[in-house]
């Protein structure tokens, strides 16, 4: 159909529906859940705790201190080691008897001998060195000063004692520590030949 000319054009309005807020995503309703059943273990009678090992009471100690270089040096000086000496059979017999008499060790007897006779040992050893070089330009071989035999005995001496003996060896011109100790033992035990 044709539109008539005499009709006025009509204003067309488009009807817009009022907008509503966009629907929010709803979560489906969930029925409240009950906690899952827990695995039940058979009932066990309570046990007594295992007895604990009791340690004896210890008296409080002084707080520990760090070692100083002097402490380390003292420990090293007190370290005991075997030192072999060589003595004649007569001196060995007398050494064994003296050890039994005092209830000590060979080292105890040797310490007493060195304390008591070191000056005389020095005289004997220095005199022997002087006699060997007197009247001759040819240096003589060193010989032990009348130490006969050569039975080895082990003495337990500290490093400090061995160092002291080394000083005496140098001072007296002795051939070894063994000779210094052997002469001291001979003097102490009365086995030194005249």
C-alpha positions, 0 to 999 in steps of 0.5 A: 500500500501506498502512503498518502501524501497528505499524511504527515510523516510520523515520527518513529521512536523506537521503544527501548526497554529500560536496561536491567543490570546484567545478571550475576553468575550465581553458583548453584546452591549447595547443601551443607556437607558433613565432614568426611568420616575419619578412619577410626583405629581400634582403641588401644590402652595407653602405655607407660612411657619408656623409662629414661636413662638417668645420667649421674649428676655432674658437678658444674665445671668451670667455663672452658677457655680456648687454648693459647699458644703457650698451652699448646707448647706446654702440651707438646713439651709434656708429650712423653716418648721412648728414648733409647740409651745404651748401657753396660750389663753391670749398670743394667743389673744395678738399674733393675735393682734400683727400679725395684727398690724405689718402685718406679721406672727406669726413667725415674732412676735416670732423672734422679741420676741426672739431677744429682750428677749432671755437673760431674757428667759434664766434667767427665765428658769435657775432660775426655774431649780435651784429652783426645785433642791434646798434643796432636793436630789430627782430630781424633774420632769420638769414642764413648767415654768408657761405656762398655757393652751396648744393651739398649734400654728405653726411657720414657722422657718428655720432649722438654727433657730430651731438649734439655739433654740435647743442650747438655750434649752440645755443652759437654761435647758428648757424642749423644744423649745416651752417653750423657744418661749412661755416665749419670747412671754409672755415677748414681749406681756406683758402676763407673769404672775408676 
